[in-house]
């Protein structure tokens, strides 16, 4: 099935290899707005809808791996901020996407200061995004139409770039996931204790350490990273923890930029899922690549981008497997 409507899919674009972008050269207000279009497919038994786009079928007939749903959507990203006269402090409001395959994103309110010797530090408050994600109240319900419910996340993020003048970077994120109506496992003959094991709400913690290598004449930047990931969810059969390996590469051409990102996550489940009698172990793979063309057709302050993102959650439990494949084109305007 194919759906066409408006949504924000910031997660489809590759990001900069730097934890923090350079501070604007001039003080005052500055903004970046991006409009574009995304198309691709999603496979998930848990995701339901994002701003009118159906991400999976409302009715399923077995508890096997999900089929794919094709999607087409406009996209919108923004970053609006003010840089103080010192050119070392900036506040901003922006959209921010996670490196994930579940459309995780937030609206962020940030305060950043570039210290002379300590490094660059940014504090961010994370609020639910403009593009609200809906999940299924009871994803395991078969032969009946499933009901949607809101998934919201909020929290905080601390980024420490250029640590004591080095190329080390630290990013620490703590988020709270809340599901409005959590009914996982109901009508399956499970006990209340077993149903509690399937609760998808809880805390998510990611602590990432990266290092940026600048090669040759500065046209190539490579950033390997390592992160500890803890999905400390209320349902212990849904909880996972493990590690994330990341690799980012940026090539700076005369009038274009090429950005690439690869991620591997190894996650171990906590308790055994009472429906499938397995733990929620998983390997997650993500690859994103984006080309940015500066001042296309001679348009000053414009950038044209084209990007692809692929991700797969190869879970031990077939029902928990998911994947995305998205193609995105955008026009970005700086003000």
Secondary structure, 3 states (H helix, E strand, C coil): CEEEEECCCHHHCCCCCCCCCCCCCCCEEEEEEEEEEEEEEEECCCEEEECCEECCCCCCCCCCCCCEEEEEEEEEEEEEEEECCCCCEEEEEEEEECCCCCCCEEEEEEEEEECCCCCEEEEEEEEECCCCEEEECCCCCCCCCCCEEEEEEEEEEEEEECHHHCCEEEEEEEEEEEECCCCCCCCCCCCHHHHHCCCCCEEEEEEEEEEEEEECCCCEEEEEEEEEEEEEECCCCCCEEEEEEEEEEEEECCCEEEEEEEEEEEEEECCEECCCCEECCEEEEEEEEEEEEECHHHCCCEEEEEEEEEEEEEECCHHHCEEEEEEEEEEEEEC
